Amino acid sequence: MARLGSTPRPPAVLFKGLVPSLSVRTSAWAYQGRVRQPGTDTKRYFGSSDSQKTLARKIAKTMGNQAAPRWRKKRDRRPVTETMERFKMLTEIFKGWRPRDLSGAVQRRGQAAMIIVQAPGMYVAFLRGREHQWRDAVLKTWGATDNAQRLSIVVLDSNDEPMQLEASKAMHNMLSDAFSEWARETLSDPEQRRDWKTHVDRNVGYHLSLTAWGLREGLLTKSIRARSLGVQNTEGEWYGLRAYNRQEHHMRILQMHRTGRMLLQMQVPRTNREWLESIEGFGKRCSGAGINSGKREDNYQFWWLARKYLIVEMRHQGLERLSVTADWDNDQVAAAMVPDMNDWLSAWMTSKVIGAGSLKPLLSKFDYREPLELLSCFCCILGDAAIDQYSTDALDSARDAITKQRQQMTEASAFEDEGHPALIIQKAMASQAHG
């Protein structure tokens, strides 16, 4: 069984039109070919392969010689100085932007107070699920559970194996009830589900969508006949619940619970020095307990869970941002800001052209004014490939259109959630092009 957070980091996509796809069962990366046919809004699907070159050749052969260079061209690397200028400009345009995943967890943190204390594993599920409807389902399920069942989950801390088994079964049943409640809410409001998948599940290869997480933890199954949840994916497969199985589920549930206990031991930071200490201490404790391997580059979801927990707790305590009291060198930035999926931070920190070398000079160079704890979030979101297709000058000239589109998307959302910057920019640029 894979350890929690052991999802490998996806390799770089070398050809346009290829999308990395993670197998939740094997944790191996493959590639899907999805390209837009010239002159239309229709995308053509070219299947999947573990070889980028094989798919690229197939696309080039099918699309014809004129289209071949378009789909086989490697993505250009922008100079480090240009990425910094683009980042500075885009953070100005998206001032105050916050990921839906975080804002939803912050809004519901107060209602989850007893879950954190009595069933920290359920709180891990609460945080990992990401969707508003999922978190509401967890809260509703917890509220409908009697005290005896709630307290039975606490026995996961015991060394008594029979009692542990009963407790893991109780938590599994509670998670199954939460998935059932989530499915009812999803079916009653499909528009919100589509909106979420469009704006948030763009990076599911990194974060895992709710259903992918459920499949990975053995809570869900999918087939053309497993209709117990009534929720269907885009490939026509239905999701169903899996009954509790001691051999498959006990250790997964136990590790989820222990991860929650480890989160509770983290000091809620006020300064960047305390933040780094909390992150590093969490990693060491989990590694020592066999929960996580500790290799930062291979554990995107694990480290993001730790950072998400700290950010949510900070906001719950009224701390809107870290106070930067200590400077960090490159290694400390890498440790504190893991994961850094676009490697912008490491490139900026080590660039001889920029000559930063430490955190404070770097922040002053691009006048970064958002919370430090969200720095790599902005790097990841604003480094989206869909944004990369537009020149810096084009983005700068479209500031007003982007700001207007951002406001319209927020107002159109059921929970007044922020839209994804890449989609905001795409719509703004398209509307500007059509006058």
C-alpha positions as CSV (number, residue, x, y, z in Angstrom):
1,M,0.0,0.0,0.0
2,A,1.3,3.4,-0.9
3,R,2.0,5.8,1.9
4,L,-0.1,8.9,2.3
5,G,1.1,11.7,0.1
6,S,3.4,9.4,-2.0
7,T,2.0,10.6,-5.4
8,P,4.9,11.2,-7.7
9,R,5.4,14.6,-9.2
10,P,4.3,14.6,-12.9
11,P,7.1,14.8,-15.5
12,A,7.3,17.9,-17.7
13,V,4.9,17.9,-20.7
14,L,7.2,18.4,-23.7
15,F,4.5,18.6,-26.4
16,K,1.4,20.8,-26.8
17,G,-1.8,18.9,-26.7
18,L,-0.7,16.4,-24.1
19,V,-2.2,16.2,-20.7
20,P,-0.6,14.2,-17.8
21,S,-3.0,11.7,-16.3
22,L,-2.4,9.9,-12.9
23,S,-3.6,6.4,-12.3
24,V,-5.0,6.4,-8.8
25,R,-4.3,2.6,-8.5
26,T,-0.7,2.4,-9.7
27,S,0.4,6.0,-9.0
28,A,2.0,6.0,-12.4
29,W,1.8,8.9,-15.0
30,A,0.6,8.5,-18.5
31,Y,-0.4,11.1,-21.1
32,Q,-3.7,11.8,-22.9
33,G,-3.8,13.5,-26.3
34,R,-6.5,16.2,-26.5
35,V,-6.1,18.8,-29.3
36,R,-8.4,21.4,-30.7
37,Q,-9.1,21.0,-34.4
38,P,-8.0,24.1,-36.3
39,G,-10.8,26.6,-37.0
40,T,-13.2,25.0,-34.5
41,D,-13.9,24.8,-30.7
42,T,-14.0,21.0,-30.9
43,K,-11.3,19.0,-29.2
44,R,-10.3,15.6,-30.6
45,Y,-9.2,12.8,-28.3
46,F,-6.2,10.7,-29.4
47,G,-6.1,8.1,-26.6
48,S,-3.4,7.7,-23.9
49,S,0.1,6.4,-23.8
50,D,3.0,6.4,-21.4
51,S,5.2,7.8,-24.2
52,Q,4.9,11.5,-25.1
53,K,6.7,11.0,-28.4
54,T,4.3,8.2,-29.4
55,L,1.3,10.4,-28.8
56,A,2.9,13.4,-30.5
57,R,3.7,11.4,-33.6
58,K,0.1,10.1,-33.7
59,I,-1.3,13.6,-33.4
60,A,1.1,14.9,-36.1
61,K,0.2,12.1,-38.5
62,T,-3.5,12.6,-38.0
63,M,-3.6,16.3,-38.1
64,G,-1.4,16.6,-41.2
65,N,2.0,18.1,-42.0
66,Q,0.9,21.7,-41.6
67,A,-0.4,21.0,-38.1
68,A,2.5,18.8,-37.0
69,P,4.9,21.6,-35.9
70,R,2.1,23.2,-33.9
71,W,1.5,20.1,-31.8
72,R,5.0,18.8,-31.6
73,K,6.7,22.1,-30.6
74,K,8.3,22.1,-27.2
75,R,7.1,24.7,-24.8
76,D,9.5,27.6,-24.7
77,R,11.2,28.5,-21.4
78,R,10.9,32.2,-20.6
79,P,13.9,34.0,-19.3
80,V,14.0,34.2,-15.5
81,T,13.7,38.0,-15.6
82,E,10.6,37.9,-17.7
83,T,8.9,35.4,-15.5
84,M,9.5,37.7,-12.6
85,E,8.0,40.7,-14.5
86,R,5.0,38.7,-15.5
87,F,4.5,37.5,-11.9
88,K,4.8,41.0,-10.6
89,M,2.2,42.3,-13.1
90,L,-0.2,39.3,-12.6
91,T,-0.2,39.6,-8.8
92,E,-1.1,43.2,-9.2
93,I,-4.0,42.3,-11.5
94,F,-5.2,39.5,-9.2
95,K,-4.7,41.4,-5.9
96,G,-6.5,39.7,-3.1
97,W,-7.3,36.5,-5.1
98,R,-7.6,33.4,-2.9
99,P,-8.0,29.7,-3.9
100,R,-11.5,28.4,-3.5
101,D,-10.2,25.4,-1.7
102,L,-8.7,27.5,1.0
103,S,-11.5,30.0,1.3
104,G,-14.1,27.3,1.7
105,A,-12.1,25.5,4.4
106,V,-11.6,28.8,6.3
107,Q,-15.3,29.6,6.1
108,R,-16.3,26.2,7.6
109,R,-13.5,25.9,10.1
110,G,-15.5,27.0,13.1
111,Q,-18.2,24.4,12.4
112,A,-15.6,21.6,12.4
113,A,-14.2,22.3,15.9
114,M,-15.4,19.1,17.5
115,I,-14.4,17.0,14.5
116,I,-10.8,18.2,14.9
117,V,-10.7,17.2,18.6
118,Q,-12.6,13.9,18.5
119,A,-11.9,12.6,15.0
120,P,-8.8,14.3,13.4
121,G,-8.8,11.7,10.6
122,M,-12.3,13.0,9.6
123,Y,-10.8,16.5,9.6
124,V,-8.0,15.3,7.2
125,A,-10.8,14.1,4.9
126,F,-12.6,17.4,5.4
127,L,-9.5,19.2,4.2
128,R,-8.4,16.8,1.4
129,G,-11.9,16.8,-0.2
130,R,-11.6,20.4,-1.3
131,E,-15.2,20.9,-2.5
132,H,-17.7,23.1,-0.6
133,Q,-20.4,20.4,-1.1
134,W,-18.1,17.7,0.3
135,R,-17.2,19.8,3.4
136,D,-20.8,20.6,4.0
137,A,-21.6,16.8,3.7
138,V,-18.9,16.0,6.3
139,L,-20.3,18.5,8.7
140,K,-23.9,17.3,8.2
141,T,-22.9,13.7,8.6
142,W,-21.0,14.5,11.8
143,G,-24.0,16.5,13.2
144,A,-26.3,13.5,12.5
145,T,-23.9,11.0,14.3
146,D,-24.7,10.2,17.9
147,N,-22.1,10.8,20.6
148,A,-21.4,7.1,21.1
149,Q,-20.3,6.7,17.5
150,R,-18.2,9.8,17.6
151,L,-16.4,8.7,20.7
152,S,-15.8,5.2,19.2
153,I,-13.5,6.8,16.7
154,V,-11.2,8.2,19.4
155,V,-10.3,4.5,20.2
156,L,-8.1,4.7,17.1
157,D,-5.5,6.1,19.5
158,S,-5.6,2.8,21.5
159,N,-3.2,-0.1,21.3
160,D,-6.0,-2.5,21.6
161,E,-6.4,-4.1,18.1
162,P,-10.0,-5.3,18.3
163,M,-11.1,-1.8,19.6
164,Q,-9.0,-0.2,16.8
165,L,-10.7,-2.3,14.2
166,E,-14.2,-1.3,15.4
167,A,-13.1,2.3,15.4
168,S,-11.7,2.2,11.9
169,K,-15.0,0.5,10.7
170,A,-17.0,3.3,12.4
171,M,-14.9,6.0,10.7
172,H,-15.2,4.2,7.3
173,N,-19.0,4.1,7.7
174,M,-19.0,7.8,8.6
175,L,-17.0,8.6,5.4
176,S,-19.4,6.5,3.4
177,D,-22.3,8.4,4.8
178,A,-20.5,11.7,3.9
179,F,-20.0,10.5,0.3
180,S,-23.7,9.6,0.1
181,E,-24.7,13.1,1.4
182,W,-22.3,14.7,-1.1
183,A,-23.8,12.7,-4.0
184,R,-27.3,13.9,-3.1
185,E,-26.1,17.5,-2.9
186,T,-24.2,17.1,-6.2
187,L,-27.2,15.7,-8.0
188,S,-29.5,18.4,-6.7
189,D,-27.1,21.2,-7.9
190,P,-25.2,19.9,-10.9
191,E,-24.3,23.5,-12.0
192,Q,-22.2,24.1,-8.9
193,R,-20.4,20.8,-9.5
194,R,-19.6,21.8,-13.1
195,D,-18.4,25.2,-11.9
196,W,-16.1,23.6,-9.4
197,K,-14.7,21.1,-11.9
198,T,-14.0,23.9,-14.3
199,H,-12.3,26.3,-11.9
200,V,-10.7,24.1,-9.3
201,D,-10.1,20.6,-10.6
202,R,-7.8,21.9,-13.3
203,N,-4.8,20.6,-11.3
204,V,-6.3,17.3,-10.2
205,G,-3.1,15.5,-11.3
206,Y,-1.4,17.4,-8.4
207,H,-4.2,17.7,-5.8
208,L,-6.5,14.8,-6.7
209,S,-10.2,15.6,-7.1
210,L,-12.6,14.3,-4.5
211,T,-13.6,11.2,-6.4
212,A,-9.9,10.4,-7.3
213,W,-9.1,10.7,-3.6
214,G,-12.0,8.5,-2.7
215,L,-10.8,5.9,-5.2
216,R,-7.2,6.0,-3.9
217,E,-8.3,5.5,-0.3
218,G,-10.5,2.5,-1.3
219,L,-13.7,4.3,-0.2
220,L,-15.1,4.4,-3.8
221,T,-15.2,2.1,-6.8
222,K,-16.2,2.8,-10.3
223,S,-17.6,0.7,-13.2
224,I,-20.4,0.9,-15.8
225,R,-22.8,-0.6,-13.2
226,A,-21.7,0.7,-9.8
227,R,-24.5,3.2,-9.4
228,S,-24.9,3.4,-5.7
229,L,-23.9,7.1,-5.6
230,G,-25.6,8.0,-8.8
231,V,-22.7,10.2,-9.8
232,Q,-21.1,9.6,-13.2
233,N,-17.8,10.8,-14.6
234,T,-17.1,12.2,-18.1
235,E,-16.1,8.7,-19.4
236,G,-19.5,7.3,-18.5
237,E,-18.4,5.3,-15.4
238,W,-20.4,5.4,-12.3
239,Y,-19.1,5.8,-8.7
240,G,-20.2,3.5,-5.9
241,L,-19.3,2.9,-2.3
242,R,-17.0,0.1,-1.1
243,A,-17.9,-1.9,1.9
244,Y,-15.4,-2.0,4.8
245,N,-12.7,-4.5,4.4
246,R,-10.3,-5.0,7.3
247,Q,-7.2,-5.8,5.2
248,E,-7.7,-3.0,2.8
249,H,-9.2,-0.2,4.9
250,H,-7.9,-0.5,8.5
251,M,-4.4,0.8,7.9
252,R,-5.6,3.5,5.6
253,I,-8.1,4.8,8.2
254,L,-5.5,4.5,10.9
255,Q,-2.9,6.5,9.0
256,M,-5.5,9.1,8.2
257,H,-6.2,9.4,11.9
258,R,-2.6,9.6,12.8
259,T,-1.9,12.2,10.2
260,G,-4.6,14.3,11.8
261,R,-3.0,13.9,15.2
262,M,0.3,15.0,13.7
263,L,-1.4,18.1,12.2
264,L,-2.8,19.0,15.7
265,Q,0.8,19.1,17.0
266,M,1.8,21.8,14.6
267,Q,2.3,25.3,16.2
268,V,0.1,27.9,14.5
269,P,2.7,30.4,13.2
270,R,2.7,34.1,13.4
271,T,6.1,34.6,11.7
272,N,7.9,33.0,8.8
273,R,10.5,31.6,11.2
274,E,7.7,29.8,13.1
275,W,6.1,28.7,9.9
276,L,9.3,26.9,8.8
277,E,9.8,25.3,12.2
278,S,6.2,24.0,12.0
279,I,6.5,22.5,8.5
280,E,9.9,20.9,9.2
281,G,8.7,19.5,12.6
282,F,5.6,18.0,11.0
283,G,7.7,16.3,8.3
284,K,10.1,14.8,10.9
285,R,7.3,13.5,13.1
286,C,5.4,11.9,10.2
287,S,8.5,10.4,8.8
288,G,9.4,8.9,12.2
289,A,5.9,7.5,12.5
290,G,6.1,5.9,9.0
291,I,3.3,8.1,7.7
292,N,5.3,9.8,5.0
293,S,8.6,9.2,3.3
294,G,9.7,12.9,3.8
295,K,10.9,13.4,0.3
296,R,9.5,16.8,-0.6
297,E,9.6,16.4,-4.4
298,D,7.5,13.2,-4.4
299,N,4.8,14.2,-1.9
300,Y,2.8,17.1,-3.3
301,Q,-0.5,16.3,-1.7
302,F,1.0,15.5,1.7
303,W,2.9,18.8,2.0
304,W,0.0,20.9,0.7
305,L,-2.2,19.3,3.4
306,A,0.2,20.5,6.0
307,R,0.3,24.0,4.6
308,K,-3.4,24.1,4.1
309,Y,-3.9,23.2,7.8
310,L,-1.7,26.0,9.0
311,I,-3.3,28.6,6.7
312,V,-6.8,27.6,7.8
313,E,-5.8,27.7,11.5
314,M,-4.1,31.1,11.1
315,R,-7.2,32.6,9.5
316,H,-9.4,31.0,12.2
317,Q,-7.3,32.7,14.8
318,G,-7.5,36.0,13.0
319,L,-3.9,35.9,11.5
320,E,-4.3,37.3,8.0
321,R,-0.6,36.9,7.0
322,L,2.8,35.8,8.3
323,S,5.1,38.5,9.6
324,V,8.4,38.3,7.8
325,T,10.9,38.5,10.6
326,A,13.6,36.3,9.3
327,D,15.4,36.0,6.0
328,W,15.5,32.6,4.2
329,D,18.2,31.2,1.9
330,N,17.3,29.0,-1.1
331,D,17.1,25.7,0.9
332,Q,14.8,27.3,3.5
333,V,12.5,28.7,0.9
334,A,12.3,25.3,-0.7
335,A,11.5,23.7,2.6
336,A,8.9,26.3,3.6
337,M,7.2,26.7,0.3
338,V,7.0,23.1,-0.8
339,P,5.4,22.3,-3.2
340,D,6.7,24.7,-5.9
341,M,5.3,23.1,-9.0
342,N,6.5,25.6,-11.6
343,D,9.9,26.0,-10.0
344,W,9.7,29.7,-10.3
345,L,10.8,30.3,-6.7
346,S,13.9,28.1,-7.1
347,A,14.7,29.7,-10.4
348,W,14.5,33.2,-8.9
349,M,16.4,32.4,-5.8
350,T,19.3,30.9,-7.7
351,S,19.4,33.3,-10.7
352,K,22.7,35.1,-11.1
353,V,20.8,37.7,-13.2
354,I,18.4,38.6,-10.4
355,G,21.0,37.9,-7.8
356,A,18.5,37.5,-5.0
357,G,19.9,34.6,-3.0
358,S,17.7,35.2,-0.1
359,L,14.0,35.8,0.5
360,K,13.7,39.5,1.6
361,P,15.6,40.9,-1.5
362,L,13.5,38.7,-3.7
363,L,10.2,39.9,-2.3
364,S,11.3,43.5,-2.6
365,K,12.3,43.0,-6.3
366,F,8.8,42.2,-7.4
367,D,7.0,44.1,-4.7
368,Y,5.1,41.1,-3.6
369,R,2.3,42.2,-1.2
370,E,0.2,39.1,-0.8
371,P,0.6,36.8,2.2
372,L,4.0,35.0,2.2
373,E,2.3,31.7,2.9
374,L,0.5,31.9,-0.5
375,L,3.6,32.8,-2.5
376,S,4.0,29.4,-4.2
377,C,0.2,29.2,-4.7
378,F,0.4,32.4,-6.8
379,C,3.4,31.0,-8.6
380,C,1.5,27.8,-9.5
381,I,-1.8,29.4,-10.5
382,L,-0.2,32.3,-12.5
383,G,2.2,29.9,-14.2
384,D,-0.7,28.0,-15.8
385,A,0.1,27.0,-19.4
386,A,-3.1,28.7,-20.6
387,I,-1.7,32.0,-19.3
388,D,1.7,31.4,-20.7
389,Q,0.4,31.6,-24.3
390,Y,-0.2,35.3,-24.0
391,S,2.7,37.8,-24.2
392,T,3.5,40.0,-21.2
393,D,2.5,43.1,-23.3
394,A,-0.9,41.6,-24.3
395,L,-1.7,40.8,-20.6
396,D,-0.7,44.3,-19.5
397,S,-2.9,45.9,-22.1
398,A,-5.9,43.7,-21.1
399,R,-5.8,44.7,-17.4
400,D,-9.2,46.3,-17.4
401,A,-10.9,43.5,-19.3
402,I,-9.4,40.9,-16.9
403,T,-10.5,42.8,-13.8
404,K,-14.0,43.1,-15.3
405,Q,-14.2,39.4,-16.1
406,R,-12.9,38.5,-12.7
407,Q,-15.7,40.4,-11.0
408,Q,-18.3,38.8,-13.4
409,M,-17.2,35.3,-12.6
410,T,-17.2,35.9,-8.9
411,E,-20.7,37.3,-9.0
412,A,-21.9,34.3,-11.1
413,S,-20.6,31.7,-8.6
414,A,-23.1,30.1,-6.2
415,F,-20.8,30.9,-3.2
416,E,-19.3,34.1,-4.8
417,D,-16.1,32.1,-5.3
418,E,-13.2,33.5,-7.2
419,G,-12.7,32.1,-10.7
420,H,-9.5,30.5,-11.9
421,P,-7.1,33.2,-13.2
422,A,-6.3,31.2,-16.3
423,L,-10.0,31.0,-17.3
424,I,-10.6,34.6,-16.3
425,I,-7.7,35.7,-18.6
426,Q,-8.9,33.4,-21.5
427,K,-12.4,34.9,-21.4
428,A,-11.1,38.4,-21.1
429,M,-8.7,38.0,-24.0
430,A,-11.4,36.4,-26.1
431,S,-13.9,39.2,-25.4
432,Q,-11.3,41.8,-26.1
433,A,-10.5,40.1,-29.5
434,H,-14.2,40.2,-30.5
435,G,-14.5,43.8,-29.6
